Amino acid sequence: MIIAKPCVTMKGIVIQAYSWEKKIKINLADLKRCLEDRSIKIRTFIPDMMLIALIHGFETSIYPSGKIIIKELGNAEKGKEIAEVILECAGLSDLL
């Protein structure tokens, strides 16, 4: 399950992946490789801390906990589309 809500502080959308069955843990190094294979530009990569990518024209911060912040986006549905790309690459498409 993913939950998308407005983030007033970052002026964008915050998306959090949740599961009752398992702990959410995104391997950022694997995610980085997958996103690069999809021609998604990686702006910043700090192993085990955060990854910042440019997805569909939006700067997107991704954390190992499954938290995703999409800056300057006001549309939660578009945010969910971006989250789908990330979760598929992270091997967590079962949460969609």
Secondary structure by P-SEA (a helix, b strand, c coil): cbbbbbbccccbbbbbbbbccbbbbbaaaaaaaaaaaacccccccccccbbbbbccccbbbbccccbbbbcccccaaaaaaaaaaaaaaacccccc
